Amino acid sequence: MGDEGETNNEQSGTVNGPVAQVGAVYGGVHFGGQHQEPVVPRQLPQAVAPFTGQADELAALHAVLADSARAVVISAVEGTTGIGKTALAVHWANQVADRFPGGQLYADLRGSDPSGWPARPGDVLRSFLEALGEDRIPSDVAAQAARYRTLLADKPVLVVLDDVRDAEQVRPLLPGGSNSFIVLTSRNPLTGLIAEGARSLMLDVLSAVEARELLVRRLGEDRLAAEPQAADELIVVAASAAGVPFSALAAELRNAVSPPGVGNLSARMAAVLDWARARTAPPPVDGDWRSRVRTPVWLRSPKVLFAAAAAVAATTLFVSTPMIAASSFLGLGYFLIRFAMLFAGLVLMERPSGRGAVGTGLVVANAVYCLVDALASIHAEADVWVWLEFFSVIAFTVLLVMRLAPFDVLPRRARIVPPTRRPLAYVVVGAAAAQFILLFAGIPHEYGSMTVLAGVGALAALLPVVAIGGLCAATALTEPGDESQRAFVAATVAAYLGPELLLLLGSLLLGPRFTYLGNAFWSDGAYQGSWGTFAVAQAVAAAALLASTWVLLRRAAARA
């Protein structure tokens, strides 16, 4: 310390927490704070017991780890299912867990899930960051991946990713640094990752000796000795053999699987697993409809969805010929734009990451319009073709939901953000409310009759406000989602409101001969006067809703 009145800013010691600078300091200064122990995740599932065979594969995994590699891909010959990829990975990971004091992370990516709904990288990243003790997790997948790599850069962490669909699904989940090790299991060889340096380990079926050892551990030597021939036929389904005569199980298995030499290994193994699941499945619970309903796989096929979309397009165009003729074929261009977006969305929907989200948005937006058009057509004239359009739209909607919706997965609850923090949210909510008031008050004009068809017309008019306007309002009043969610919302809103704006503004150029009123309702000159003003008001509300929602999404992307 110097002379009195002077301040010496030189300080030493360990600082853990905020530091405040003061004037002259007399006496000792002590810095400190609460020391937080680092979070060490232990996510590995329990190893399968008994674990039999694959001694060479276990030795190969140990050799890969000793060779300072960073990743290994465990796959199977011919893409065979049930060959033990997961059991091997989990068993080995539990053996070497103590060599990774930074923790062990595990995730099932559901790449071969028959529902067609694999785990999203963003959801896995969020769960990993939470397991690593992160409190503030970015909403954007790229930012989550960057934070994840930063946390693992200097930590010895073992990451096990089970049932990977493809390389694109796991690229955001690959840790940074040289201290982490990642094990991936997949039906596919993941050649892209192997070309980038990952090691490959290909599994084959158990040998006869290894399979017999598994049965002995599971059922005992005495039972195998009593029925040796039948036991040989059951080596892949030992878990199903308890308490049942081997001869009966062997006969059952022969009926379920192709004769020896017929079919490839993958098909035969899949048949065995289907048989084993059917034998061991619990009985359905009374009152649980999901336990009694089995959706055929072909109904979730993209080809079936394309066929249903083609039926929707054909019937909609046929029913809409009066509108197309009244609009001097302005309506034809409108429908061509809508159906072009619909089929482009069906193509993009099968792509991974952001393109898949954009494709889903295009499909959902135009599916909403097709349903609105079908309801409006029933309201106007319920003939045979109108009903064909309606049923084709319903069939397409059901197929789309089956393709997209994982009913056993609930969305993460979004946190409400007060509109005072986002002044533009007032514009979004106000535009949606204006559309609701306009449509409820003006389309169709016979709401007061309270007939069934009037109710159908009301539903057709208000459905887009509830679906599209509600989506915009939810986006404005909640935390922004990740990149895929923002892409979905942007595509949905633009795909619905964009063509609406084109037809609203284009119809004004045709004067009283044709006025588009929004949401599949139109006038061919029977109404005069206020309908033009109504169309302008509709266009202003739609433009405000579209522009304000897009600005909010762009700002959310910039902050992510």
ABEGO torsion letter per residue (X at the ends): XBBBGBBBABBBEBBBEBBBBBBBBBEBBBBBEBBBBBBBBBABBBBBOBBBEGAAAAAAAAAAAAAGBABBBBBBBGGBBGAGAAAAAAAAAAAAAAABAAEBBBBBAGAABAAGBBBBAAAAAAAAAAAAGBABBBABAAAAAAAAAAAAAABBBBBBBBGBABAAAAAAABBBEAABBBBBBBABAGAAAAAAGBBBBBBBBBBAAAAAAAAAAAAEAAAAAABAAAAAAAAAAAAAABGBBAAAAAAAAAAABBBBGBEBAAAAAAAAAAAAAAAABBBBBBGBAAAABBBBAAAABAAAAAAAAAAAAAAAAAAAAAAAAAAGGAAAAAAAAAAAAAAAAAAAAABBEAAAAAAAAAAAAAAAAAAAAAAAAAAABBBAAAAAAAAAAAAAAAAAAAAABBAABBBBBBBBBBAAABAAAAAAAAAAAAAAAAAAAAOBAAAAAGBAAAAAAAAAAAAAAAAAAAAAAAAAABBBBBAAAAAAAAAAAAAAAAAAAAAAAAAAAAEAABBBAEGGBBBAGABBEAAAAAAAAAAAAAAAAAAAAAAAAAAAAAAX
